[in-house]
Amino acid sequence: MSKNKFKFSKKTLTLLRAIHVYVSMALLMMMIFFAITGITLNHPQWFDGDGVSHTAQVSLPSYLTALSTTERAQALPHYVASQFAMDFSNADISEEEISIVQKGPGTYKSLLIDLVEGESYFESIEYGFVAILNDLHKGRNSGLVWSWVLDISAILMLLFSITGALLLIPQQRRMKKSLFYMSVATCSCVAIFFIFTP
């Protein structure tokens, strides 16, 4: 008596192939991006991590110092945005000074506005193109929308992997070999973790 082999219908196979192919193309550049940045993150010593620093001391313009406290509070967000390209919404405000720290992928900016002396102290650090890519890989300081991009990419990767596995199920010979290779790779990673990882 012959064993019944599991088979998908032709429509299901066609759908799985279509999903697998189109998801793979949608993910192509993101997979290349994650592969490259995985290497750069694993070897930070290959790249200069000090960054290029720029500092400046800027006196507050006369029109700001002449304003009342309330009027100045209303005008400062525009001044900070136009002069230093920084967002005033996360400013730490006191009676004597205003401080802002703004971080982005591969960048760091800080601004201290001394309201008593009427001086602004600005510093920016650019860590370079590789640092930008690394921060995007980790989703660090990259905002809500990029966080959605990472989540959607992760979901598509799962879909790509699952459809690939499902397409192997009817192919018993390839399925057995694939499960063997998967087991070897998984066991190797677990063994390396327990034996060689500090």
Rosetta blueprint (number, residue, H / E / L):
1 M L
2 S L
3 K L
4 N L
5 K L
6 F L
7 K L
8 F L
9 S L
10 K H
11 K H
12 T H
13 L H
14 T H
15 L H
16 L H
17 R H
18 A H
19 I H
20 H H
21 V H
22 Y H
23 V H
24 S H
25 M H
26 A H
27 L H
28 L H
29 M H
30 M H
31 M H
32 I H
33 F H
34 F H
35 A H
36 I H
37 T H
38 G H
39 I H
40 T H
41 L H
42 N H
43 H L
44 P H
45 Q H
46 W H
47 F L
48 D L
49 G L
50 D L
51 G L
52 V E
53 S E
54 H E
55 T E
56 A E
57 Q E
58 V E
59 S E
60 L L
61 P L
62 S H
63 Y H
64 L H
65 T H
66 A L
67 L L
68 S L
69 T H
70 T H
71 E H
72 R H
73 A H
74 Q H
75 A H
76 L H
77 P H
78 H H
79 Y H
80 V H
81 A H
82 S H
83 Q H
84 F H
85 A L
86 M L
87 D L
88 F H
89 S H
90 N H
91 A L
92 D E
93 I E
94 S L
95 E L
96 E L
97 E E
98 I E
99 S E
100 I E
101 V E
102 Q E
103 K E
104 G E
105 P L
106 G L
107 T E
108 Y E
109 K E
110 S E
111 L E
112 L E
113 I E
114 D E
115 L L
116 V L
117 E L
118 G L
119 E E
120 S E
121 Y E
122 F E
123 E E
124 S E
125 I E
126 E E
127 Y L
128 G L
129 F H
130 V H
131 A H
132 I H
133 L H
134 N H
135 D H
136 L H
137 H H
138 K H
139 G L
140 R L
141 N L
142 S L
143 G H
144 L H
145 V H
146 W H
147 S H
148 W H
149 V H
150 L H
151 D H
152 I H
153 S H
154 A H
155 I H
156 L H
157 M H
158 L H
159 L H
160 F H
161 S H
162 I H
163 T H
164 G H
165 A H
166 L H
167 L H
168 L H
169 I L
170 P L
171 Q L
172 Q H
173 R H
174 R H
175 M H
176 K H
177 K H
178 S H
179 L H
180 F H
181 Y H
182 M H
183 S H
184 V H
185 A H
186 T H
187 C H
188 S H
189 C H
190 V H
191 A H
192 I H
193 F H
194 F H
195 I H
196 F H
197 T L
198 P L
